[in-house]
């Protein structure tokens, strides 16, 4: 019997500091086999590695620099190459532990972008991280917001072969270009309140779908902390849309995740 793999979560977020052990225990009780923990900025790299070492074979780390960086809790800006410069030595240090480079991507939400230059520096940071992933033979764990088409085009231009597009917010027709390139798309529990994600799942072949929670964000209820244990909500909704059994959704999405993140295989008992 297969369990779930959460292909994209922020288990290092401060939201989990108080009850992290309980959150992990509850996720295991809910049938999770593995959590893929992504990073947004260099400041949390050590914490993610420490969490993965505390739960070996269950929490698997990704390091990368997100297209949006915090200036303060209230203020964000687009990423610049200097953010990546600070991150590179730490990625290099932990490269053998990583299952992917991420969270990387493009975010063209108007409030983060004041000029074409801002978009260009996001592109440069993504291109550099795509090169690093290729050098390390790792997949990319990718964010795209208001930038579905430019993200998929850039990945293809850069010759990226292994990528997870997480919580993709673009049109199904654009996602299908990613499917042709062999990319996977992970679906969060917020699908139950997102018509766009429901349409996306209708179009995507199950062979290209993975599960994620993006915890603590993108839960079934807005403004409520999301947890990895909610992954079953994504799986159940996909099973309803696709008209296949829940078991089938779990089995196929887990096989997809193992194909995309082969380093998980050694740790997962079948
Ligand atoms: Zn994320």
Boltz pocket constraint, residues with backbone or C-beta under 6 A from the ligand:
constraints:
  - pocket:
      binder: B
      contacts: [[A, 8], [A, 10], [A, 38], [A, 103], [A, 143], [A, 214]]
      max_distance: 6.0
